[in-house]
Amino acid sequence: MDIGKIITTVKKNKNKWFLRGFVIVLFVCVVLSLYSDFKKDDFVVCIDAGHGGSSIGAVYGNDERLEKDDNLKLSLLVKDELEKQGASVILTRQSDKDVSLEKRCRIANFGRADYFLCIHRNSSENSDANGIEIWVSNTATDDELNTAQKLLENLSGKGLSVERGIKKGFRSGSGDYYINSKTNMPSCLLEIGFISNHEDNVAFDDNIEEYAKAIADAIIDSYEQK
Ligand SMILES: [Zn+2]
């Protein structure tokens, strides 16, 4: 091989490697830009399954049904539904463990959530008491009230009464529920039926997947309307 051919081969190889390098860099840039666009438009929801661990919440019967378990079960399903629709979800707990109210709010605030949904089940000594209640803070904005209203509408007609409606403040006394007052984003506390009421428990068990979808749809709809 003469010197001229050797130079030409070296040049060709150089061009080939330059082209490969260029394609790789271009690919990385495209991936990074898509990723940053996605993150920019990301909608983050923090789902807070009430109670957990030693805080069992309300109970039904002879401790055969614990509120903390119902709350977590529904929270995990709502998470799946929200993620299916493109939202990012933060959970304050994903297993049966104690998490303080302070930590729950810290998780949401630190994660810069756009919406905070706290899931509980109600309870009463009157076993006839039933239905859904949604608690917002005394200073709830119109947007917060609209989201709560949408949650109620989406959940209606699925076996649980919605007549208790939306309430402001705190059930026992003045002020707000801790999570509604200490989170930096719109929030609500959803009491999804009474664990002390047999019919509400049956409705909860029969419709839990529908409830998860209804809740996720309401949150996403409210976000998209803004
Ligand atoms: Zn509770």
Boltz pocket constraint, residues with backbone or C-beta under 6 A from the ligand:
constraints:
  - pocket:
      binder: B
      contacts: [[A, 50], [A, 51], [A, 57], [A, 58], [A, 67], [A, 119], [A, 120], [A, 121]]
      max_distance: 6.0
